[in-house]
Amino acid sequence: MIRGGSLSSYDDLTPSDGVLTKSLVRVNKDGVLAAKTVRIIPTAFSEAASPVLSEKQRRLVANSANRSLCIGLSERFRIVEANEPADLTVYAVVTQATATNEVAAGASKVVSIVPTALGVPAPVPRIPVGLGSLTLEAEAQDATGKQQAAMIWARGADSFTSTPRVSTAGDAYDLATTFGGDFSKLLVTGSSPFGKMPSAPSLQAIGASLGGKPKYSACEAFGKNPGVGGIIAGHVGLPPDWSDDGAPAGNKP
């Protein structure tokens, strides 16, 4: 886990790991649960986070985190526009994004198709070579600028749960969505998202995740999820930018 220096404080962060995720977490439960509105500052990349990814790929990865945060936080908070006052202001910074090896990802996808082609419906683990990873740090501040929650989050793709995409940004893109869900749960529940049974998302969140209209108009700044087309594209290993248009033109940096 790499610290990027973007948090207002690194005090009192404590380990809270999931099965596949490493994290350091701090949360003021009472302060977070008292909040009703949230403003999301678009996710940024630190200068040294990933020199391999292109600017377009970094924007797509960052927006994947933004979109996931907006959908997840909408489960309890009202999401307001960037210029509106809010009880909490949330932002995240990518401190490391390791590239996916496109050749290994493509080989994994080909190998996974072989059993199906032979009529044997057996799952095939992904080739454990060139797997991407992602590290972010995120914070929620109250209206006075005081830190109410913070997280340093790190996870790598694995051979069993990660879908290979033939793109250097493939794993980082998918992991950014996972991060957004984890940090959202920290703020929605006021406690670590790890070490407990997962809760079912609302029908609204499921719809938005499948490309439907988000619950709050402020989330439209991050564009719609690719939906079923994106799921199919990911399943066959296509690069994320083939199905995801990212943020609307007026909201791209």
C-alpha positions as CSV (number, residue, x, y, z in Angstrom):
1,M,0.0,0.0,0.0
2,I,1.5,3.3,-1.2
3,R,0.8,6.6,0.6
4,G,0.5,9.5,-1.8
5,G,0.3,12.3,0.8
6,S,-3.2,13.4,-0.2
7,L,-5.0,12.6,3.1
8,S,-5.3,15.5,5.6
9,S,-4.2,13.0,8.3
10,Y,-2.8,9.5,8.4
11,D,-3.2,9.2,12.2
12,D,-5.2,6.3,13.7
13,L,-5.4,4.3,10.5
14,T,-5.8,0.6,11.4
15,P,-5.5,-2.6,9.3
16,S,-8.8,-3.9,8.1
17,D,-8.2,-6.5,5.4
18,G,-10.6,-8.5,3.3
19,V,-10.0,-11.9,1.7
20,L,-8.3,-10.3,-1.4
21,T,-7.9,-6.7,-0.3
22,K,-5.4,-4.9,2.0
23,S,-6.6,-1.7,3.7
24,L,-6.0,0.8,6.4
25,V,-9.1,2.4,7.7
26,R,-10.2,5.2,10.0
27,V,-13.8,6.3,10.5
28,N,-15.7,8.5,12.9
29,K,-18.9,6.5,13.0
30,D,-21.1,9.1,14.6
31,G,-19.9,11.8,12.3
32,V,-20.4,9.8,9.2
33,L,-23.8,8.4,10.1
34,A,-25.1,11.9,11.0
35,A,-24.3,13.1,7.4
36,K,-27.1,13.3,4.9
37,T,-25.5,14.8,1.8
38,V,-22.2,14.1,-0.1
39,R,-20.2,15.9,-2.7
40,I,-17.8,13.8,-4.8
41,I,-14.5,15.4,-6.0
42,P,-13.4,13.5,-9.2
43,T,-10.7,10.9,-8.5
44,A,-7.2,11.9,-9.5
45,F,-3.9,10.0,-10.3
46,S,-0.8,11.0,-8.5
47,E,2.1,11.9,-10.8
48,A,4.0,8.7,-10.1
49,A,1.0,6.3,-10.0
50,S,1.3,4.7,-13.4
51,P,3.6,6.0,-16.1
52,V,2.6,3.0,-18.3
53,L,-1.1,3.9,-18.7
54,S,-2.1,6.5,-21.2
55,E,-3.9,9.7,-20.2
56,K,-7.1,8.3,-21.7
57,Q,-6.7,5.1,-19.7
58,R,-6.1,6.9,-16.5
59,R,-9.2,9.0,-17.0
60,L,-11.2,5.8,-17.6
61,V,-9.9,4.1,-14.5
62,A,-10.5,7.2,-12.4
63,N,-14.0,7.6,-13.7
64,S,-14.8,3.9,-13.0
65,A,-14.0,4.7,-9.3
66,N,-16.1,7.9,-9.4
67,R,-19.1,6.1,-10.9
68,S,-18.9,3.3,-8.4
69,L,-18.6,5.8,-5.5
70,C,-21.7,7.7,-6.7
71,I,-23.8,4.6,-7.1
72,G,-22.7,3.2,-3.7
73,L,-23.1,6.4,-1.8
74,S,-26.5,7.0,-3.2
75,E,-27.7,4.0,-1.1
76,R,-27.9,6.3,1.9
77,F,-26.8,9.8,1.0
78,R,-28.1,12.5,-1.3
79,I,-25.4,13.2,-3.9
80,V,-25.1,17.0,-4.6
81,E,-23.5,18.9,-7.4
82,A,-19.8,19.9,-7.2
83,N,-20.7,23.5,-6.4
84,E,-23.3,22.8,-3.7
85,P,-22.6,22.6,0.0
86,A,-22.6,19.1,1.5
87,D,-22.2,17.4,4.9
88,L,-19.3,15.3,3.5
89,T,-16.9,15.9,0.7
90,V,-15.4,12.7,-0.7
91,Y,-12.3,12.3,-2.9
92,A,-9.8,9.6,-3.9
93,V,-6.3,9.5,-5.4
94,V,-4.8,6.6,-7.3
95,T,-1.3,6.1,-5.9
96,Q,-0.3,3.0,-7.9
97,A,-1.8,1.3,-10.9
98,T,0.2,-1.7,-12.2
99,A,-0.4,-2.4,-15.9
100,T,-2.0,-5.7,-17.1
101,N,0.1,-7.8,-19.5
102,E,-2.0,-7.8,-22.6
103,V,-0.4,-10.9,-24.1
104,A,-0.9,-12.9,-20.9
105,A,-4.5,-11.7,-20.6
106,G,-5.2,-12.7,-24.2
107,A,-3.7,-16.1,-23.6
108,S,-5.8,-16.6,-20.5
109,K,-9.0,-15.7,-22.4
110,V,-8.1,-18.2,-25.2
111,V,-7.3,-21.0,-22.8
112,S,-10.6,-20.4,-20.9
113,I,-12.5,-20.9,-24.1
114,V,-11.0,-24.2,-25.0
115,P,-13.0,-26.4,-22.5
116,T,-16.2,-24.8,-23.6
117,A,-15.4,-25.4,-27.2
118,L,-14.8,-29.1,-26.4
119,G,-18.1,-29.3,-24.5
120,V,-16.5,-29.4,-21.1
121,P,-18.0,-26.7,-18.9
122,A,-15.0,-26.4,-16.5
123,P,-13.7,-23.2,-15.1
124,V,-10.1,-22.4,-16.1
125,P,-8.0,-20.2,-13.8
126,R,-6.4,-17.2,-15.3
127,I,-2.7,-17.5,-16.1
128,P,-0.9,-15.9,-13.1
129,V,1.4,-13.7,-15.2
130,G,1.2,-10.0,-15.6
131,L,-1.8,-9.4,-13.3
132,G,-2.6,-5.7,-12.7
133,S,-3.1,-4.1,-9.3
134,L,-4.4,-0.8,-7.9
135,T,-3.8,1.3,-4.8
136,L,-5.9,4.3,-3.8
137,E,-6.3,6.5,-0.8
138,A,-9.5,8.2,-0.1
139,E,-11.0,10.6,2.5
140,A,-14.3,12.1,3.6
141,Q,-14.2,15.5,5.2
142,D,-17.0,17.4,6.9
143,A,-18.1,20.9,6.1
144,T,-15.3,22.3,8.3
145,G,-12.6,20.3,6.5
146,K,-12.2,17.8,9.4
147,Q,-11.5,14.2,8.4
148,Q,-14.4,11.9,9.2
149,A,-13.2,8.8,7.4
150,A,-10.1,7.7,5.5
151,M,-9.0,4.6,3.7
152,I,-5.8,3.3,2.0
153,W,-7.0,0.5,-0.3
154,A,-4.9,-2.0,-2.3
155,R,-5.8,-5.0,-4.3
156,G,-4.3,-7.0,-7.2
157,A,-6.1,-9.1,-9.8
158,D,-6.0,-12.9,-9.2
159,S,-6.3,-16.1,-11.2
160,F,-9.8,-17.0,-10.0
161,T,-12.0,-14.0,-9.6
162,S,-10.5,-11.5,-12.1
163,T,-11.6,-11.4,-15.7
164,P,-8.7,-10.9,-18.1
165,R,-9.1,-8.0,-20.6
166,V,-6.7,-7.4,-23.4
167,S,-5.7,-4.0,-22.2
168,T,-2.9,-2.6,-20.0
169,A,-5.7,-0.8,-18.0
170,G,-8.0,-3.8,-17.8
171,D,-7.4,-4.9,-14.2
172,A,-7.0,-1.3,-12.9
173,Y,-10.4,-0.5,-14.5
174,D,-12.2,-3.4,-12.8
175,L,-10.5,-2.9,-9.5
176,A,-11.4,0.8,-9.4
177,T,-15.1,-0.2,-9.4
178,T,-14.4,-2.6,-6.5
179,F,-12.7,0.2,-4.6
180,G,-15.7,2.5,-5.1
181,G,-18.0,-0.1,-3.6
182,D,-15.8,-0.7,-0.6
183,F,-15.3,3.0,0.3
184,S,-19.0,3.6,-0.2
185,K,-19.8,0.9,2.3
186,L,-17.4,2.5,4.8
187,L,-19.4,5.7,4.7
188,V,-22.9,4.2,4.3
189,T,-22.4,1.9,7.4
190,G,-19.9,3.8,9.4
191,S,-17.7,0.7,9.7
192,S,-15.2,-1.3,7.7
193,P,-16.7,-3.1,4.7
194,F,-14.5,-6.1,5.4
195,G,-15.0,-9.1,7.6
196,K,-18.8,-9.2,7.4
197,M,-21.5,-10.7,5.2
198,P,-22.2,-8.6,2.1
199,S,-25.5,-6.8,1.9
200,A,-27.7,-6.9,-1.1
201,P,-27.8,-3.6,-3.2
202,S,-31.0,-1.8,-3.8
203,L,-32.9,-2.2,-7.1
204,Q,-31.9,1.3,-7.9
205,A,-28.2,0.6,-7.5
206,I,-28.5,-2.6,-9.6
207,G,-30.3,-0.7,-12.3
208,A,-27.6,2.0,-12.4
209,S,-24.9,-0.6,-12.4
210,L,-26.5,-2.1,-15.5
211,G,-26.5,1.1,-17.4
212,G,-29.7,2.7,-16.1
213,K,-30.2,6.2,-14.9
214,P,-28.5,7.1,-11.6
215,K,-30.6,8.0,-8.6
216,Y,-29.2,11.5,-8.4
217,S,-28.5,13.8,-11.3
218,A,-25.0,14.7,-9.9
219,C,-23.9,11.2,-10.8
220,E,-24.6,11.9,-14.5
221,A,-21.3,13.8,-14.5
222,F,-19.5,10.4,-14.5
223,G,-21.6,8.9,-17.3
224,K,-23.6,5.7,-17.4
225,N,-22.2,2.3,-16.7
226,P,-21.7,0.3,-20.0
227,G,-24.5,-2.1,-18.9
228,V,-25.1,-5.5,-20.5
229,G,-22.9,-4.6,-23.4
230,G,-20.1,-3.8,-21.1
231,I,-20.6,-7.1,-19.2
232,I,-20.4,-9.0,-22.5
233,A,-17.4,-7.1,-23.6
234,G,-15.6,-7.9,-20.4
235,H,-16.6,-11.5,-20.6
236,V,-14.9,-11.9,-24.0
237,G,-11.8,-9.9,-22.9
238,L,-12.3,-6.6,-24.8
239,P,-10.6,-3.5,-23.6
240,P,-12.8,-1.3,-21.3
241,D,-12.7,1.7,-23.6
242,W,-14.4,-0.4,-26.3
243,S,-17.7,-0.3,-24.3
244,D,-17.2,2.5,-21.8
245,D,-17.5,6.1,-23.1
246,G,-16.3,7.4,-19.7
247,A,-17.5,10.8,-18.4
248,P,-19.5,13.1,-20.7
249,A,-17.2,15.4,-22.8
250,G,-18.0,18.5,-20.6
251,N,-16.9,16.7,-17.5
252,K,-13.6,15.3,-18.7
253,P,-10.4,17.0,-17.4
